[in-house]
Every structure is written in C-alpha cells, then in structure tokens.
Amino acid sequence: MAPRVLISDSLSPTAVQIFKDRGLEVDYQPNLGKDKDKLAEIIGNYDGLAIRSATKVTAKLLEKAPRLKVVGRAGIGVDNVDIPAATARGVIVMNTPFGNSITTAEHAVALMFATARDIPAADASTQAGKWEKNRFMGVEITGKTLGIIGCGNIGSIVADRGIGLRMRVIAFDPFLTPERAVELGVEKVDLDELLRRADFITLHTPLTDKTRNILSAENIAKTKKGVRIINCARGGLVDEAALRAALDSGHVAGAGFDVFVEEPASANPLFGHPNVVCTPHLGASTTEAQENVALQVAEQMSDYLTKGAVQNALNMPSISAEEAPKLTPFVKLAELLGSFAGQLTETGLVGVRLEYEGEVAKMNTRALTAAALAGLMKPLMDSVNMVSAPAVAKDRGIAIEEVRRDDQRTFDSLLRLTIKTERQERAVAGTVFSDGKPRIVEIKGIQMDAEFQPSMLYVTNKDKPGFIGNLGTVLGKAEINIATFAVGRTAPGEDAIALIGVDGVPGDDVIAAVGKLPNVLQVKPLRF
C-alpha cells in the first residue's frame, strides 16, 4: 500500500506532482488547515502531513494521527508545530531551512536601504503632491559598518551582500568559527563591540531563551547614536517598547521590521513612528522562495516515506538518500541488539554505551544510536521509535555514550551495546554479514554466531554434558521445533550461553521446565 500524504495548506502544483511521481497518494486540500475539527477527523488516514503556517499541529491533533510518520513544513519557522509532542509520538518534523534564505536576506537588505533613505515616507509625501527634498536627508551605506547578529545561513548571505555594497561587516555569533569568519570576509566580535561599532544592525538568529530580547533596553543603550536596526528574523529578539523609546529620543535613527512579537500585528509600539519601516512578515514572500520551499518539502517527505532518507529534521538525525541503503541493515542490527538487551533487563536502566568498530564507525552513528535506544526501550514502551527514543532516554536521565574505532578486528564492522543497570553491566555485540542479515556474535564476552529469529530462547548454563540433549527433549515433548541453535562458552565446563530459535512461542510451562533442567541458571523467552 502506497504511503498517503495530506497537504492541508496551499502548496505549489509542482510539489503535488512530485509526490505523485514518487508513487505516493496525495490528498490536496489547501484550506483544510484553517478547519482544525475537520483536519482532526481525517488526519488518522495519512502517513505524511505537508503544511505551511496555517495548519496547527498540536498535541491534540497528533493523538488523532496513529499512522502519521512525518510532518513537513514548507518554510523555516515551525512555531505552529508542537515538536515535543510530535517527538513523543515518534513523528519526524522537517522544515526547509534553505529554500527562502536568499529571499529573506534580500528583504533585510531592502529594509536597510529603505531606512537609510526614508524611501516609504518620501514616496508617500511625493505621491501626496508635496516636494520635500530637504525633509528626507538620508545616509550612505558605502563605508558604513554593518553588524550582523547571527551569521548562519541567512546571516552569511547578508554579510556577502554587505561586502558587495562596500560595507565593513562585523558579526556576533557564538557558533561562528574564526576560520569561517575569514572565509566570509567578516570580523568576528563580541556583542558589546558590535553594539558599540555598528551603523546598521541586522538580526538573523532563532528566538531562544538566550536570544529573546537580545536587543534589550540595556543593549540598545550601548549602541552608537544614529544606529539603524533591521529585524527580518523573529519577533521577540528586540524589546519593541525600548526601541520605540530610543527612536523617540533620537538615539536610534531608524528601524526596519518584518517580524513582531504578536502576529498578525494590528497594533505595535513601533507603528506610527516616522522613522520606522514595517512589512507584514514578507521575508519569504517571493515567487521563487514559495516554489523552492514547496518543492523541497515534497522531495524530503517523499525520500523519507519511500527510502527512509531523513533531511532537515528537527527531531531526528539526518540520513541522506545515498547512505540510506547502506545504513538500513545496520539500523536493523542496532534495533535488534537494543531489543535483545531490553528484553533481558529487569532493573532500572542507568546508562548505555555504544561502540562502533571498523566500517560502521564511519557511518551515521547518531541514527544507529537512535535505533538501538528504540529497540532497548520498546519492551517497556511499545510506541517508542527512532524519533522519540533519544528524547525518552534524556527525560529519564539515562546517560548515552558513543565510542568509535576505525580499526577492524575480527569483523569488518562491529556494533557493541553495553547497558548499565542499577545492578550490573551487560554487553551484546553484532555485525552484518555479506548476506545483509544481522547476527549476534558476542554476549557478555562469550563468542558465538546466532541469527535473529522471531521467537527465541536465551539460556545461561554451566557447560556440562547432557544439557543440549535435555533441552531438546523438553522442547520435543512440547512439540516445539528448533529452527536454529547457537552456543558459546567462556571455557570447557564453565559459563555457557545458548540462543535457540524456535517455531512458535513457548508457553510458561515450557519455560519453567527448561529452567528446572540440571545446570541451567537462567532462561528467558525473546521476541523479535
């Protein structure tokens, strides 16, 4: 059955066709996002949901969507998606962070010109029949210092445009490396220096607890007199009331704002000031950008639903379309090893260590770790998957450690999972052979070679004669057929482990009978 995708906001017809060309069923209802009740009625029929800003993906809506695997937002902002709720339900949330980058950067530059030359006010005056040449005395941009707060994808484009305009460009961004700053041609500075030196300040950073009101009353007071401030990023980065006061006092010469604390904005402290230029969140509003983000979200969702590739996800490690086929058997191995350990864990989980050796160490280990955690926690929480597992582990205070070793030992690739409980540590290791099938090759340091089977028995025992015969007799009497049998031991006569694949599911009476056999220390049924 082909995956089904619902598009609940307006999207390009070309994007709709991309879904169809990839073999997905598409239901295009561009006005549905505005009707939350109707959306809730039908969302349970879909594997994917493509949206823009009108559709609100709430925890309540997600409860109605048991099939949903992915939400794709055509655009950057995901304020309308409850990401923690989606993560808890194992739903991937994707956005398209690069589709409208140039458009937003160009809008910031446009607002910079508009505030520098009073273009909107001059236009209104001229069209009203006035000729007020002396009233509109602007400033040149050439030779001025442009301060960029946030020099990521969009900020770096603005930096490039600023350099092209012969401006001196300085940037504050804790994640901007000195090497990247040199590559961009910008000077990396701290925030106080940027505020002190900049003639124009433009913001290009997400809204977080650390960036909220980054231009506070206190920081605005540190700016150069006559500064002009541009915000095309997010409302809330600037204290609007404090900025209005600075505009009224003349300390700030002008401001260009495309985003506001409350949107749609019918009233705002900045409205009405003669030196303020405002636009209604037009940063991404060009024909090219709208088309780009629509096509991008369609490609990303199709790749995930058909190939398992994950791009630009906000709650899941990325998996490229190229690496997905090679990664898939190791994802399965990681999940099975996690499930094996999870089914044998009876006390509180404290920590998890994943060791990657050989070729697998060069792969996308974040995705493999997510798969192992999903398998590990599934016996306790049936709804957990690769998306939700890392968050669930974090919420429960489980320490996760990854170790990568490029050197190959016995196998080309080896994945070892060690779990730490309140009582003990237990390790299990596996690999993928050339046939693509995952194998267990080590349990608690004991070497073996065991294929995973849907139903298995895990038995620890003392390596004494008669054990295998006694076990076969018990299973034979219960008419349980043995499909595979793998054994390993520390030394002759010492600790041993048996993994037996069986047809059917042994009942409690069979498990009890095996447990009573001579030299058997533990027996556990496993399901994969």
C-alpha positions in Angstrom: 0.0 0.0 0.0 1.5 3.4 -1.0 2.0 5.9 1.7 -0.6 8.7 1.8 0.2 12.4 2.2 -2.2 15.1 3.1 -1.4 18.7 2.1 -3.6 21.0 4.3 -2.2 24.4 3.2 -1.6 26.0 -0.2 1.3 24.4 -2.0 2.7 24.6 -5.5 1.1 22.2 -8.1 4.7 21.2 -8.9 5.1 20.0 -5.4 1.9 18.0 -5.6 3.2 16.3 -8.7 6.5 15.4 -7.1 4.6 13.3 -4.5 2.6 11.6 -7.3 5.7 10.9 -9.4 7.3 9.2 -6.4 4.4 6.8 -6.1 2.7 8.4 -3.1 -1.1 9.0 -2.8 -1.7 12.7 -2.3 -4.8 14.5 -1.0 -4.5 18.2 -1.7 -6.9 20.3 0.5 -5.3 23.7 0.7 -8.0 25.2 3.0 -8.2 22.3 5.5 -5.5 23.8 7.8 -8.0 26.5 8.8 -10.6 23.9 9.9 -9.0 22.1 12.9 -12.0 20.0 13.6 -12.3 18.7 10.0 -8.5 18.1 10.0 -8.7 16.1 13.2 -11.5 13.9 11.6 -9.3 12.7 8.7 -5.7 13.0 9.9 -5.7 9.4 11.0 -5.7 8.2 7.4 -2.3 9.6 6.5 1.4 8.8 6.8 2.6 12.3 6.0 1.3 15.9 6.5 2.6 18.8 4.4 1.9 22.2 5.8 2.8 25.9 5.7 1.8 28.3 8.5 -2.0 28.0 8.7 -2.1 24.4 9.9 -1.5 24.0 13.7 0.0 20.6 14.5 -1.0 20.3 18.2 -0.6 17.5 20.7 -4.4 17.1 20.4 -4.2 16.7 16.6 -1.3 14.2 16.9 -3.4 12.0 19.2 -5.8 11.5 16.3 -2.9 10.5 13.9 -1.7 7.0 14.7 -0.4 6.4 11.2 1.5 9.7 10.9 5.2 9.4 10.4 6.3 12.8 9.2 5.2 16.4 9.2 6.9 18.6 6.5 6.8 22.4 7.0 7.4 24.3 3.7 9.5 27.1 5.3 11.8 27.7 8.2 9.5 28.5 11.1 7.8 25.7 13.0 6.1 27.7 15.6 2.8 26.1 14.5 4.1 22.5 15.3 4.3 21.0 18.8 7.7 19.4 18.3 8.0 17.8 21.8 4.5 16.2 21.3 5.5 15.0 17.8 8.8 13.6 19.1 7.0 11.8 21.9 4.7 10.1 19.3 7.6 9.3 17.0 6.7 11.7 14.3 9.5 13.3 12.4 9.2 17.1 11.9 11.0 18.5 8.9 11.4 22.1 7.7 13.1 23.7 4.6 15.7 26.0 6.1 17.4 26.9 2.8 14.5 27.4 0.4 13.9 31.0 1.3 17.3 32.1 2.6 18.2 34.4 -0.3 14.7 35.9 -0.3 14.9 36.8 3.5 18.4 38.1 3.2 17.4 40.3 0.3 14.5 41.6 2.3 16.8 42.6 5.1 19.0 44.5 2.6 15.9 46.2 1.1 14.8 47.4 4.6 18.3 48.6 5.2 18.1 50.8 2.1 14.6 51.9 2.9 15.6 53.1 6.4 18.8 54.7 5.2 17.0 56.8 2.6 13.5 57.2 4.1 12.0 55.7 0.9 8.5 54.8 2.2 7.9 58.2 3.8 9.4 60.0 0.8 7.2 58.0 -1.5 4.0 58.8 0.4 5.0 62.5 0.6 5.7 62.8 -3.1 2.5 60.9 -4.2 0.6 63.3 -2.0 1.8 66.2 -4.2 4.5 67.5 -1.9 8.1 68.1 -2.9 10.0 67.8 0.4 13.6 67.4 -0.7 15.0 68.9 2.4 12.9 66.8 4.7 14.3 63.5 3.6 18.0 63.6 4.3 19.4 60.1 4.2 22.7 58.4 4.8 25.0 56.5 2.5 25.6 52.7 3.1 29.0 52.6 1.5 31.8 52.7 4.1 29.4 52.1 7.0 29.7 49.2 9.5 27.1 46.5 9.2 26.7 44.5 12.4 25.2 41.0 12.0 23.8 39.2 15.0 23.6 35.6 13.9 25.9 34.7 11.0 24.4 31.4 9.9 22.7 30.6 6.6 20.8 33.8 6.1 23.2 36.0 8.0 26.1 34.9 5.9 24.2 35.8 2.7 23.5 39.3 4.2 27.3 39.5 5.0 28.2 38.7 1.4 25.7 41.4 0.1 27.0 43.9 2.6 30.6 43.3 1.5 29.4 43.8 -2.1 28.0 47.2 -1.1 31.4 48.1 0.3 30.4 48.0 3.9 32.6 46.9 6.8 30.9 43.7 8.1 31.2 42.6 11.7 29.4 39.6 13.2 28.4 38.3 16.6 27.7 34.5 16.6 29.0 32.1 19.3 29.0 29.3 16.7 30.9 31.2 14.1 34.5 29.8 13.9 37.4 32.1 13.2 38.1 30.1 10.0 34.5 30.6 8.8 34.7 34.3 9.6 37.8 34.6 7.4 36.1 32.7 4.6 33.1 35.0 4.7 35.2 38.1 4.9 33.7 39.3 8.2 35.2 40.3 11.5 34.1 38.2 14.5 33.4 40.3 17.5 31.5 40.0 20.8 28.1 41.5 21.3 29.2 44.6 23.2 31.7 45.5 20.5 29.1 45.0 17.7 26.7 47.3 19.5 29.4 50.0 20.0 30.6 50.0 16.4 27.7 49.2 14.1 25.9 51.8 12.0 23.4 49.2 10.9 22.4 46.2 13.0 20.5 43.3 11.4 19.3 40.2 13.3 19.4 36.7 11.8 19.2 34.3 14.8 16.4 32.0 16.1 14.3 33.0 19.0 15.5 31.1 22.1 15.7 31.8 25.8 19.2 33.1 25.2 18.3 35.4 22.3 15.0 36.7 23.5 15.3 40.5 23.8 19.0 40.3 22.8 18.4 44.0 21.9 17.1 44.9 25.3 16.8 48.4 26.7 20.2 48.0 28.2 21.8 46.8 25.0 20.1 49.4 22.8 21.6 52.0 25.1 25.1 50.6 24.2 24.6 51.2 20.5 26.1 54.1 18.5 23.9 57.2 18.3 22.2 57.2 14.9 22.2 53.4 14.5 19.5 51.8 12.3 18.1 48.4 13.3 16.7 45.7 11.0 14.8 42.6 12.1 13.7 40.0 9.5 14.3 37.0 11.8 11.8 36.6 14.7 9.6 38.9 16.8 10.9 39.0 20.3 14.6 39.4 19.5 14.2 43.2 20.1 12.4 44.9 23.1 9.9 46.8 21.0 8.9 49.3 23.7 12.5 50.0 24.4 13.3 50.5 20.7 10.3 52.9 20.4 11.7 55.0 23.3 15.2 55.0 21.7 13.6 56.2 18.4 11.6 58.9 20.2 14.8 60.2 21.9 16.7 60.2 18.6 19.3 57.7 19.8 18.2 55.2 17.1 17.8 56.9 13.8 15.6 54.3 12.1 14.3 50.7 12.2 13.0 48.3 9.6 10.9 45.4 10.9 9.3 42.5 9.1 8.5 40.5 12.3 6.8 41.3 15.5 6.2 39.8 19.0 2.5 39.4 18.1 1.4 38.5 14.6 -0.7 39.3 12.8 0.1 42.7 14.2 -2.8 45.2 14.3 -1.1 47.3 16.9 2.5 47.6 17.9 4.7 50.1 19.8 6.7 50.7 16.6 3.7 51.6 14.5 3.3 55.3 13.6 6.8 56.4 14.1 8.1 58.4 11.1 11.5 56.6 11.1 10.1 53.1 11.1 9.5 50.9 8.1 7.3 47.9 8.6 6.3 45.0 6.4 3.9 42.1 7.2 6.3 39.2 7.6 7.3 39.2 3.9 10.8 37.8 4.4 9.9 34.6 2.5 7.3 36.1 0.2 8.7 35.9 -3.3 7.5 33.6 -6.1 10.9 31.9 -6.2 11.0 31.2 -2.5 7.5 29.9 -2.3 8.2 27.5 -5.1 11.6 26.4 -3.7 10.3 25.5 -0.2 7.3 23.7 -1.7 9.5 21.6 -3.9 12.0 21.0 -1.1 9.4 19.7 1.4 7.9 17.4 -1.2 11.3 16.0 -2.1 12.2 15.5 1.6 8.9 13.9 2.6 8.9 11.6 -0.4 12.5 10.5 0.2 11.6 9.6 3.8 8.4 7.8 3.1 9.8 5.8 0.2 13.6 5.4 1.0 13.9 6.2 4.7 16.1 9.2 4.0 15.9 12.0 6.6 16.8 15.6 5.7 16.4 18.8 7.7 14.6 17.1 10.5 14.3 19.0 13.8 13.9 15.9 16.0 15.8 13.1 14.2 19.4 12.6 12.9 19.7 13.2 9.1 20.1 10.2 6.8 20.9 11.0 3.2 19.2 9.2 0.3 22.7 7.9 -0.7 23.6 6.4 2.7 20.1 5.0 3.5 20.5 1.7 1.6 23.9 1.0 3.2 22.7 2.1 6.6 19.5 0.2 6.7 20.8 -3.2 7.7 22.9 -1.7 10.5 19.8 0.3 11.7 18.1 -3.1 11.9 21.1 -4.6 13.7 21.2 -1.8 16.2 17.4 -2.1 16.9 17.6 -5.9 17.3 20.6 -5.6 19.7 18.7 -3.0 21.7 15.6 -5.2 21.8 17.8 -8.2 22.9 19.2 -6.2 25.8 15.9 -4.6 26.7 14.1 -7.9 27.0 16.8 -9.2 29.4 16.8 -6.0 31.5 14.8 -6.3 34.7 16.2 -3.5 36.8 16.4 0.3 36.3 18.5 1.5 33.3 21.2 3.9 34.2 23.4 4.2 31.1 24.0 3.0 27.6 27.3 2.8 25.7 27.5 2.1 22.0 30.8 1.1 20.5 31.3 1.2 16.7 34.3 -0.6 15.2 35.5 -0.8 11.6 33.4 0.4 8.7 30.3 1.1 10.7 32.3 3.7 12.7 32.4 5.8 9.5 28.6 5.7 9.1 25.9 7.9 10.6 26.2 6.6 14.1 23.7 9.1 15.5 21.0 7.3 13.6 22.2 3.9 14.7 22.3 5.0 18.3 18.7 6.2 18.0 17.7 2.8 16.6 19.5 1.0 19.4 17.7 3.1 22.0 14.4 2.5 20.3 14.9 -1.3 20.4 16.1 -1.1 24.0 13.0 0.8 25.3 10.4 -0.8 23.1 9.8 -3.8 25.5 8.8 -1.2 28.2 7.2 1.4 25.9 5.6 0.0 22.8 5.1 3.3 21.0 8.8 4.4 21.1 10.7 4.6 17.8 14.0 6.1 16.4 12.5 9.6 16.6 11.2 9.5 20.2 13.8 7.2 21.8 16.6 9.7 22.4 14.2 12.2 24.0 12.7 9.5 26.2 16.2 8.4 27.3 17.1 12.0 28.1 13.9 12.6 30.0 14.7 9.6 32.2 18.3 10.7 32.9 19.8 7.7 31.0 23.4 8.6 30.1 24.3 7.8 26.4 27.9 7.3 25.3 29.2 6.7 21.8 32.7 5.3 21.1 34.0 5.0 17.5 37.1 3.0 16.4 38.1 2.9 12.8 40.4 -0.1 13.2 38.9 -3.5 12.2 39.4 -6.5 14.4 37.6 -9.8 13.8 34.8 -8.3 11.7 34.7 -5.5 9.0 32.1 -3.9 11.2 31.1 -4.5 14.8 28.4 -2.8 16.9 28.6 -3.4 20.7 25.8 -2.3 23.0 26.6 -2.2 26.7 23.8 -1.4 29.2 24.3 -0.3 32.7 21.6 -1.0 35.2 21.3 -0.4 38.9 22.8 -3.9 39.5 25.1 -4.8 36.6 26.5 -4.2 33.1 25.6 -6.4 30.2 27.1 -6.3 26.7 25.9 -7.7 23.4 27.6 -7.3 20.0 26.6 -7.9 16.5 27.5 -7.5 12.8 26.0 -7.6 9.4 27.4 -10.3 7.1 27.5 -10.1 3.3 24.0 -11.6 3.0 22.7 -8.4 4.7 21.4 -10.3 7.7 22.2 -9.1 11.3 24.0 -11.6 13.6 24.8 -11.7 17.3 28.5 -12.5 17.6 29.1 -11.8 21.3 27.1 -11.9 24.6 28.7 -10.9 27.9 32.2 -11.5 26.3 31.2 -15.0 25.1 31.8 -15.5 21.3 29.0 -17.1 19.2 27.2 -16.7 15.9 23.5 -16.5 16.1 20.9 -15.4 13.6 17.9 -13.5 14.9 14.6 -15.4 14.8 11.1 -14.1 15.5 10.9 -16.4 18.6 14.0 -17.4 20.6 15.1 -18.8 24.0 18.0 -17.3 25.8 19.6 -19.8 28.2 22.6 -19.4 30.5 24.0 -22.6 32.0 27.1 -24.4 33.2 28.9 -26.2 30.3 28.2 -29.8 31.3 27.4 -32.9 29.2 23.8 -33.6 28.7 22.5 -30.0 28.6 21.7 -29.9 24.9 20.1 -33.3 25.0 17.9 -32.5 28.0 16.9 -29.2 26.4 16.0 -30.9 23.1 13.9 -33.5 25.0 11.8 -30.8 26.8 11.2 -28.9 23.6 10.4 -32.1 21.7 7.8 -33.2 24.2 6.2 -29.8 23.9 6.2 -30.2 20.1 8.3 -27.1 19.7 10.6 -27.3 16.7 14.1 -25.9 16.9 15.0 -23.7 13.9 18.5 -22.6 14.9 20.8 -23.4 17.8 23.9 -21.3 18.7 26.1 -21.9 21.8 29.2 -20.2 23.3 31.2 -20.6 26.5 34.0 -19.0 28.5 35.9 -22.2 28.9 35.2 -26.0 29.0 32.9 -26.8 31.9 32.4 -23.1 32.8 29.7 -20.5 32.0 27.9 -21.0 28.7 25.1 -19.3 26.7 22.6 -20.8 24.3 20.4 -18.9 21.8 17.7 -21.1 20.4 15.5 -20.1 17.6 12.1 -21.9 17.8 9.0 -22.2 15.7 6.1 -20.9 17.7 6.0 -19.2 21.1 6.9 -21.5 24.1 4.4 -21.3 26.9 5.1 -20.5 30.6 5.1 -24.3 31.4 7.9 -24.9 28.8 10.0 -22.0 30.1 9.6 -23.4 33.6 10.5 -26.9 32.5 13.7 -25.6 30.8 14.5 -23.6 33.9 14.4 -26.7 36.1 16.9 -28.6 33.9 20.3 -29.5 35.6 23.0 -26.8 35.2 20.5 -24.2 33.8 21.0 -20.8 35.5 18.5 -18.7 33.6 16.0 -18.9 30.8 14.2 -16.1 29.0 11.9 -16.1 26.0 12.7 -13.4 23.4 10.5 -12.0 20.6 11.9 -10.1 17.6 
